[in-house]
């Protein structure tokens, strides 16, 4: 009892410190996470949480997997950072792993999805300048999400961001998602690229149509403009394939990765076809680009995803989750259960997503509401049926309480 009280006092002190020292950027619940293992997190009061957002689709191998711990320990005792001026062995091995298992030829490594997307934007405009008579406009989609830098916020099609931090970077045209005619209507001699998520994650898990993606590929081939896939959320096994573009029978020209690529370590990548290998020295870089510690971790994580065939597991378990959601859907009037692999969402009969997320947290389940009437699930790729059943049980109890 004394220990419990001490823990509670410690948590309260930590929260008071946070209020005084952390820059406010988001509303957080009054808990402090302490440690994690596999599918679970524990807070400083010892409460256990089943994690069905996986650090925002980041902890693809679960929390603190042994393969990551080993990579961090071994590389951390050998070489952490040699500067981006030099090659290092994990960098070369990791780049080869990614190019060997994708349709791309070259890789640039960074630390966040926004950085990778910034690199793609810069590359597209360089390509437009060199090969498309100065074309610079990039077509993106409404409710797409590409990051929080000024350029990637400008690329993002969120209505409430339009007036934020003006003037943002210009040169972006936003069109409705899954609407090929909308894109055709804005393509001009100024267009250098089309950039989109194959599945809009933050937009509510909106899956692109196969015909739409194939038409985009044909359109880009005919006009010579670049096709960029933002796979920050969909990449590295999340959708039931190693990369989501594999679902559509086409190859993009450029792809960005982050989130799952590092299993929780801050890491991202920009992958390109050889045709677009046009950067000159100084065009792109970063102090932490390709630093050995991150490269060793990313290499270990992606190797594990491939060797353990986790994309296949994601496909199987994703179908199981959707089937179980369909089982309870009539009772709570859940609609439009959708997604691919372990990127899943469903619509609620009322705008109570925030209340459901909060109540689930109280019951030891972490999930997400990207919109007031949508619940999103992004569990680690290691999720088992017993974890899914535990999630369904808690979710059902909460839906009964909140919606009835």
URGI-V134020 format. One record per pair of residues at least 6 apart in sequence whose ideal C-beta (glycine too) atoms are under 8 Angstrom apart, sorted by the first residue. I is the first residue (numbers start at 0). J is the second residue. D is the distance in whole Angstrom. If there is no record, write none. Layout:
BEGIN
I_J_D ; I_J_D
END
This chain:
BEGIN
3_44_8 ; 3_45_8 ; 6_43_6 ; 6_44_5 ; 6_45_6 ; 7_44_6 ; 9_43_6 ; 10_30_7 ; 10_31_6 ; 10_42_7 ; 10_43_5 ; 10_44_6 ; 13_31_5 ; 13_43_7 ; 14_29_6 ; 14_31_7 ; 17_31_8 ; 28_357_7 ; 28_360_6 ; 30_42_5 ; 30_43_8 ; 30_44_7 ; 30_46_7 ; 30_360_8 ; 31_42_6 ; 31_43_5 ; 32_40_5 ; 32_41_7 ; 32_42_6 ; 32_43_8 ; 33_41_5 ; 33_42_6 ; 33_43_5 ; 34_40_8 ; 34_41_5 ; 34_62_8 ; 34_63_8 ; 35_41_7 ; 35_50_7 ; 35_58_8 ; 35_61_8 ; 35_62_3 ; 35_63_6 ; 36_61_7 ; 36_62_5 ; 36_63_6 ; 37_61_4 ; 37_62_6 ; 37_379_8 ; 37_381_7 ; 38_49_6 ; 38_50_6 ; 38_61_6 ; 38_62_8 ; 38_378_7 ; 38_379_6 ; 38_381_7 ; 38_382_6 ; 38_383_8 ; 38_386_5 ; 39_47_6 ; 39_48_6 ; 39_49_6 ; 39_50_6 ; 39_62_7 ; 40_47_8 ; 40_48_5 ; 40_50_5 ; 40_62_6 ; 40_365_7 ; 41_47_5 ; 41_48_7 ; 42_48_7 ; 46_363_7 ; 47_363_6 ; 48_360_7 ; 48_363_5 ; 48_364_7 ; 48_365_5 ; 49_363_6 ; 49_364_5 ; 49_365_7 ; 49_386_7 ; 49_389_6 ; 49_390_6 ; 49_393_7 ; 50_58_7 ; 50_62_7 ; 50_365_5 ; 50_378_7 ; 50_379_7 ; 51_364_6 ; 51_365_6 ; 51_366_5 ; 51_376_5 ; 51_377_7 ; 51_378_5 ; 51_390_6 ; 52_365_5 ; 52_366_6 ; 52_367_5 ; 52_375_7 ; 52_376_7 ; 52_377_5 ; 52_378_7 ; 53_59_7 ; 53_61_8 ; 53_377_5 ; 53_378_5 ; 53_379_4 ; 54_62_8 ; 54_263_6 ; 55_258_7 ; 55_367_8 ; 55_377_7 ; 56_200_7 ; 56_232_5 ; 56_237_6 ; 56_258_5 ; 56_259_6 ; 56_342_7 ; 56_377_4 ; 57_258_5 ; 57_259_6 ; 57_261_8 ; 57_262_7 ; 57_263_5 ; 58_262_6 ; 58_263_5 ; 58_379_5 ; 59_235_6 ; 59_236_6 ; 59_237_7 ; 59_258_8 ; 59_259_4 ; 59_262_6 ; 59_300_7 ; 59_304_6 ; 59_309_7 ; 59_379_6 ; 59_380_5 ; 60_66_7 ; 60_67_7 ; 60_262_5 ; 60_300_6 ; 60_303_6 ; 60_304_7 ; 60_309_8 ; 60_379_6 ; 60_380_7 ; 60_381_6 ; 61_379_4 ; 61_381_5 ; 62_263_8 ; 62_379_8 ; 64_262_7 ; 64_303_7 ; 64_381_8 ; 66_299_5 ; 66_300_7 ; 66_302_8 ; 66_303_5 ; 67_262_5 ; 67_263_7 ; 67_264_7 ; 67_296_6 ; 67_299_6 ; 67_300_6 ; 69_299_7 ; 70_295_5 ; 70_296_5 ; 70_298_7 ; 70_299_4 ; 70_300_8 ; 71_264_8 ; 71_292_7 ; 71_295_8 ; 71_296_6 ; 73_295_7 ; 74_89_7 ; 74_291_6 ; 74_292_5 ; 74_294_8 ; 74_295_4 ; 74_296_7 ; 75_292_6 ; 77_291_8 ; 78_87_7 ; 78_291_5 ; 78_292_8 ; 79_290_7 ; 79_291_6 ; 79_292_5 ; 80_287_7 ; 80_290_5 ; 80_291_7 ; 80_292_7 ; 81_87_6 ; 81_290_8 ; 81_291_6 ; 82_286_8 ; 83_284_6 ; 83_285_7 ; 83_286_7 ; 83_287_8 ; 83_288_5 ; 83_289_6 ; 83_290_8 ; 87_289_7 ; 87_290_8 ; 87_291_4 ; 87_294_7 ; 88_291_8 ; 89_291_5 ; 89_294_4 ; 89_295_4 ; 89_298_6 ; 90_108_7 ; 90_289_4 ; 90_291_7 ; 90_294_5 ; 92_294_8 ; 92_298_6 ; 93_106_8 ; 93_108_8 ; 93_294_5 ; 93_295_8 ; 93_297_5 ; 93_298_4 ; 93_301_7 ; 94_105_8 ; 94_106_4 ; 94_108_8 ; 96_298_6 ; 96_301_6 ; 96_302_7 ; 96_305_8 ; 97_103_7 ; 97_106_5 ; 97_268_7 ; 97_270_6 ; 97_301_7 ; 98_104_6 ; 98_105_7 ; 98_106_7 ; 98_270_8 ; 100_241_6 ; 100_301_8 ; 100_305_6 ; 101_241_7 ; 101_242_6 ; 101_254_7 ; 101_270_6 ; 102_244_8 ; 102_250_4 ; 102_251_8 ; 102_272_7 ; 103_254_6 ; 103_270_4 ; 103_271_6 ; 103_272_6 ; 104_271_7 ; 104_272_6 ; 104_273_4 ; 104_276_7 ; 105_270_7 ; 105_271_5 ; 105_272_8 ; 105_273_7 ; 105_276_5 ; 106_268_5 ; 106_269_7 ; 106_270_5 ; 106_271_8 ; 107_115_8 ; 107_118_6 ; 107_268_7 ; 107_269_4 ; 107_271_8 ; 107_283_6 ; 107_288_7 ; 108_266_7 ; 108_267_7 ; 108_268_5 ; 108_269_8 ; 108_288_5 ; 108_289_5 ; 108_293_7 ; 108_294_7 ; 108_297_8 ; 109_115_5 ; 109_118_7 ; 109_266_8 ; 109_267_5 ; 109_268_7 ; 109_269_7 ; 109_285_6 ; 109_287_8 ; 109_288_6 ; 110_265_5 ; 110_266_6 ; 110_267_6 ; 110_285_7 ; 110_287_5 ; 110_288_8 ; 110_293_7 ; 111_146_7 ; 111_257_6 ; 111_265_6 ; 111_267_5 ; 112_145_8 ; 112_146_6 ; 112_229_8 ; 112_231_4 ; 112_255_7 ; 112_256_8 ; 112_257_3 ; 112_258_7 ; 112_267_5 ; 113_145_7 ; 113_146_3 ; 113_147_6 ; 113_148_5 ; 113_151_5 ; 114_146_8 ; 114_148_8 ; 114_267_6 ; 114_285_7 ; 115_231_7 ; 115_255_4 ; 115_256_7 ; 115_257_6 ; 115_267_4 ; 115_268_6 ; 115_269_5 ; 116_145_5 ; 116_146_5 ; 116_151_5 ; 116_154_7 ; 116_194_8 ; 116_229_6 ; 116_231_7 ; 116_255_5 ; 117_146_7 ; 117_148_6 ; 117_150_6 ; 117_151_6 ; 118_255_8 ; 118_269_4 ; 118_283_6 ; 119_192_8 ; 119_194_7 ; 119_227_5 ; 119_229_8 ; 119_253_5 ; 119_255_5 ; 119_269_6 ; 120_137_6 ; 120_150_6 ; 120_151_7 ; 120_154_7 ; 120_194_7 ; 121_282_7 ; 121_283_6 ; 122_225_8 ; 122_253_7 ; 122_269_7 ; 122_271_7 ; 122_275_6 ; 122_277_7 ; 122_278_7 ; 122_283_8 ; 123_137_6 ; 123_191_5 ; 123_192_4 ; 123_194_7 ; 123_225_5 ; 123_227_7 ; 123_253_8 ; 124_135_5 ; 124_137_8 ; 124_170_8 ; 124_191_6 ; 125_277_6 ; 125_278_7 ; 125_282_7 ; 126_191_6 ; 126_192_8 ; 126_225_6 ; 126_275_6 ; 126_277_6 ; 127_133_7 ; 127_134_4 ; 127_135_5 ; 127_191_3 ; 127_192_7 ; 127_224_8 ; 128_134_8 ; 128_135_7 ; 129_277_6 ; 130_223_7 ; 131_188_8 ; 131_191_5 ; 131_223_6 ; 131_224_7 ; 132_188_7 ; 134_188_6 ; 134_189_5 ; 134_190_6 ; 134_191_4 ; 134_224_7 ; 135_170_5 ; 135_189_6 ; 135_191_6 ; 136_170_5 ; 136_171_7 ; 136_172_6 ; 136_187_7 ; 136_189_4 ; 136_190_5 ; 136_191_6 ; 137_154_7 ; 137_170_6 ; 137_171_5 ; 137_172_7 ; 137_190_8 ; 137_191_6 ; 137_192_5 ; 137_193_7 ; 137_194_5 ; 137_227_8 ; 138_171_8 ; 138_172_5 ; 138_173_8 ; 138_174_6 ; 138_182_6 ; 138_185_6 ; 138_186_7 ; 138_190_6 ; 138_192_7 ; 138_193_5 ; 138_194_7 ; 139_145_7 ; 139_154_5 ; 139_155_7 ; 139_156_6 ; 139_171_6 ; 139_172_7 ; 139_173_6 ; 139_174_8 ; 139_193_8 ; 139_194_5 ; 139_195_6 ; 140_156_5 ; 140_173_7 ; 140_174_6 ; 140_175_7 ; 140_176_4 ; 140_195_5 ; 140_196_8 ; 140_199_7 ; 141_156_4 ; 141_158_8 ; 141_173_5 ; 141_174_7 ; 141_175_5 ; 141_176_6 ; 142_156_5 ; 142_157_7 ; 142_176_6 ; 142_199_6 ; 142_201_8 ; 142_202_4 ; 142_203_7 ; 142_205_7 ; 143_154_8 ; 143_155_6 ; 143_156_5 ; 143_173_8 ; 143_176_7 ; 143_194_8 ; 143_195_6 ; 143_196_6 ; 143_199_6 ; 143_202_6 ; 143_229_8 ; 144_155_5 ; 144_156_8 ; 144_157_7 ; 144_196_7 ; 144_199_7 ; 144_200_7 ; 144_201_4 ; 144_202_7 ; 145_151_4 ; 145_152_8 ; 145_154_4 ; 145_155_5 ; 145_194_7 ; 145_196_8 ; 145_229_6 ; 145_231_8 ; 146_152_7 ; 146_154_8 ; 146_155_7 ; 149_164_6 ; 149_167_5 ; 149_168_5 ; 150_167_7 ; 150_168_4 ; 152_160_6 ; 152_163_7 ; 152_164_7 ; 152_167_6 ; 153_167_4 ; 153_168_5 ; 153_169_7 ; 153_170_8 ; 153_171_5 ; 154_171_5 ; 154_194_6 ; 156_173_4 ; 172_185_5 ; 172_190_8 ; 174_181_4 ; 174_182_5 ; 174_184_8 ; 174_185_6 ; 175_181_5 ; 176_195_7 ; 176_199_6 ; 176_202_7 ; 176_205_6 ; 176_207_7 ; 177_205_7 ; 177_207_6 ; 177_208_5 ; 177_211_5 ; 178_211_8 ; 179_210_8 ; 179_211_6 ; 179_214_5 ; 179_215_7 ; 179_218_8 ; 182_193_7 ; 182_215_7 ; 182_218_7 ; 183_218_7 ; 186_218_7 ; 186_222_7 ; 186_224_8 ; 190_222_7 ; 190_224_5 ; 191_224_6 ; 191_225_6 ; 192_224_6 ; 192_225_4 ; 192_226_7 ; 192_227_6 ; 192_253_8 ; 193_215_6 ; 193_218_8 ; 193_219_6 ; 193_224_7 ; 193_225_7 ; 193_226_6 ; 193_227_7 ; 194_227_4 ; 194_229_6 ; 195_207_7 ; 195_215_8 ; 195_227_7 ; 195_228_7 ; 195_229_7 ; 196_202_8 ; 196_228_7 ; 196_229_5 ; 196_230_7 ; 196_231_8 ; 196_232_7 ; 196_233_7 ; 197_206_8 ; 197_207_5 ; 197_212_7 ; 197_228_6 ; 197_230_7 ; 197_233_6 ; 197_238_8 ; 197_243_4 ; 197_244_6 ; 197_246_7 ; 197_247_7 ; 198_204_6 ; 198_205_7 ; 198_206_5 ; 198_207_7 ; 198_232_7 ; 198_233_5 ; 198_238_7 ; 198_243_6 ; 198_338_7 ; 198_339_6 ; 198_342_6 ; 199_205_4 ; 199_207_8 ; 200_232_4 ; 200_233_7 ; 200_342_7 ; 200_369_8 ; 200_375_8 ; 200_377_8 ; 201_232_8 ; 201_369_5 ; 202_369_7 ; 203_344_6 ; 203_369_5 ; 203_370_5 ; 203_373_5 ; 203_375_7 ; 204_337_6 ; 204_338_5 ; 204_342_6 ; 204_343_7 ; 204_344_4 ; 204_369_8 ; 204_373_8 ; 204_375_6 ; 205_337_8 ; 206_337_6 ; 206_338_7 ; 206_339_6 ; 207_247_8 ; 209_246_8 ; 209_247_5 ; 209_248_7 ; 212_247_4 ; 212_249_6 ; 213_247_7 ; 213_248_7 ; 213_249_6 ; 215_226_6 ; 216_226_6 ; 216_249_4 ; 216_250_8 ; 216_251_8 ; 218_224_8 ; 219_225_7 ; 219_226_4 ; 219_252_7 ; 225_252_5 ; 225_253_6 ; 225_275_7 ; 226_251_5 ; 226_252_5 ; 226_253_7 ; 227_251_6 ; 227_252_7 ; 227_253_4 ; 227_254_7 ; 227_255_7 ; 228_243_7 ; 228_244_5 ; 228_251_4 ; 228_253_7 ; 228_254_5 ; 228_255_7 ; 229_254_8 ; 229_255_5 ; 230_242_6 ; 230_243_6 ; 230_244_7 ; 230_254_5 ; 230_255_6 ; 230_256_6 ; 231_255_6 ; 231_256_6 ; 231_257_4 ; 231_258_6 ; 231_267_7 ; 232_258_6 ; 232_342_7 ; 232_377_8 ; 233_242_7 ; 233_243_4 ; 233_339_8 ; 233_342_7 ; 234_241_8 ; 234_242_5 ; 234_243_7 ; 234_254_7 ; 234_256_4 ; 234_257_8 ; 234_258_7 ; 234_259_6 ; 234_260_7 ; 235_241_7 ; 235_242_8 ; 235_256_7 ; 235_258_7 ; 235_259_4 ; 235_260_5 ; 235_300_8 ; 235_301_6 ; 235_304_6 ; 236_259_7 ; 236_304_5 ; 236_309_5 ; 236_310_4 ; 236_313_5 ; 236_340_7 ; 236_380_5 ; 237_243_7 ; 237_258_8 ; 237_259_6 ; 237_313_6 ; 237_340_6 ; 237_341_6 ; 237_342_5 ; 237_377_7 ; 237_380_7 ; 238_246_7 ; 238_310_8 ; 238_313_7 ; 238_339_4 ; 238_340_4 ; 238_341_8 ; 238_342_6 ; 239_246_8 ; 239_310_6 ; 239_311_7 ; 239_313_5 ; 239_314_3 ; 239_317_6 ; 239_339_6 ; 239_340_3 ; 239_341_8 ; 240_246_6 ; 240_310_5 ; 240_314_8 ; 240_340_8 ; 241_304_7 ; 241_305_7 ; 241_310_5 ; 242_254_7 ; 243_339_7 ; 244_250_7 ; 244_251_6 ; 244_254_7 ; 246_339_7 ; 250_272_8 ; 252_271_7 ; 252_272_5 ; 252_274_7 ; 252_275_6 ; 253_269_7 ; 253_270_7 ; 253_271_5 ; 253_272_7 ; 253_275_6 ; 254_269_8 ; 254_270_5 ; 254_271_8 ; 255_267_7 ; 255_268_7 ; 255_269_6 ; 255_270_8 ; 256_267_6 ; 256_268_5 ; 256_270_7 ; 257_266_7 ; 257_267_4 ; 257_268_8 ; 259_300_8 ; 259_304_8 ; 259_380_8 ; 260_266_5 ; 260_267_7 ; 260_268_6 ; 260_297_6 ; 260_300_7 ; 260_301_7 ; 261_267_8 ; 261_293_7 ; 261_296_6 ; 261_297_5 ; 261_300_6 ; 262_296_7 ; 262_300_4 ; 264_293_6 ; 264_296_4 ; 264_297_7 ; 264_300_8 ; 265_293_7 ; 266_293_5 ; 266_296_7 ; 266_297_5 ; 268_297_8 ; 287_293_7 ; 303_309_7 ; 304_310_7 ; 304_380_7 ; 309_380_4 ; 309_381_7 ; 310_340_7 ; 310_380_8 ; 312_380_6 ; 312_381_8 ; 313_340_4 ; 313_341_5 ; 313_380_5 ; 314_339_8 ; 314_340_5 ; 316_341_6 ; 316_378_8 ; 316_382_5 ; 316_383_8 ; 316_384_7 ; 316_387_7 ; 317_338_7 ; 317_339_7 ; 317_340_4 ; 317_341_5 ; 317_342_8 ; 317_343_6 ; 319_384_6 ; 319_387_6 ; 320_341_8 ; 320_343_6 ; 320_376_6 ; 320_387_6 ; 320_390_8 ; 321_336_5 ; 321_337_8 ; 321_338_7 ; 321_343_6 ; 323_387_6 ; 323_388_8 ; 323_391_5 ; 324_333_7 ; 324_336_5 ; 324_343_8 ; 324_345_6 ; 324_391_8 ; 325_336_6 ; 326_391_8 ; 327_333_7 ; 327_391_7 ; 327_394_8 ; 327_395_6 ; 327_398_7 ; 328_334_7 ; 328_336_6 ; 328_345_7 ; 330_395_8 ; 330_398_8 ; 331_348_7 ; 331_395_8 ; 331_398_4 ; 331_399_7 ; 331_402_5 ; 332_348_4 ; 332_402_7 ; 333_345_5 ; 333_346_7 ; 333_347_7 ; 333_348_8 ; 333_398_8 ; 334_345_7 ; 334_346_4 ; 334_347_8 ; 334_348_7 ; 335_344_8 ; 335_345_6 ; 335_346_5 ; 336_343_7 ; 336_344_8 ; 336_345_4 ; 337_343_7 ; 337_344_6 ; 337_345_7 ; 338_344_6 ; 338_376_8 ; 341_376_7 ; 341_377_6 ; 341_378_6 ; 341_379_8 ; 341_380_6 ; 341_382_7 ; 342_375_8 ; 342_376_8 ; 342_377_6 ; 343_375_7 ; 343_376_5 ; 343_377_8 ; 344_369_7 ; 344_373_5 ; 344_374_6 ; 344_375_5 ; 344_376_7 ; 345_373_7 ; 345_374_6 ; 346_372_6 ; 346_373_6 ; 347_355_7 ; 347_372_5 ; 347_373_7 ; 347_374_7 ; 347_402_7 ; 348_402_7 ; 349_372_7 ; 349_402_7 ; 350_371_4 ; 350_372_5 ; 351_371_7 ; 351_372_8 ; 351_401_6 ; 351_402_7 ; 352_368_3 ; 352_369_8 ; 352_370_7 ; 352_371_5 ; 352_372_6 ; 352_373_6 ; 352_374_6 ; 353_368_6 ; 353_371_7 ; 354_401_5 ; 355_366_8 ; 355_368_7 ; 355_374_6 ; 355_397_6 ; 355_398_7 ; 355_401_5 ; 356_366_6 ; 356_367_6 ; 356_368_5 ; 356_374_7 ; 358_397_5 ; 358_400_7 ; 358_401_6 ; 359_365_7 ; 359_366_6 ; 359_393_6 ; 359_394_7 ; 359_397_5 ; 362_393_5 ; 362_396_7 ; 362_397_6 ; 363_393_7 ; 364_389_8 ; 364_390_6 ; 364_393_4 ; 364_394_7 ; 364_397_8 ; 366_374_6 ; 366_375_7 ; 366_376_6 ; 366_390_8 ; 366_394_8 ; 367_374_7 ; 367_375_5 ; 367_376_8 ; 367_377_7 ; 368_374_6 ; 368_375_7 ; 369_375_5 ; 376_390_8 ; 378_386_7 ; 378_390_8
END
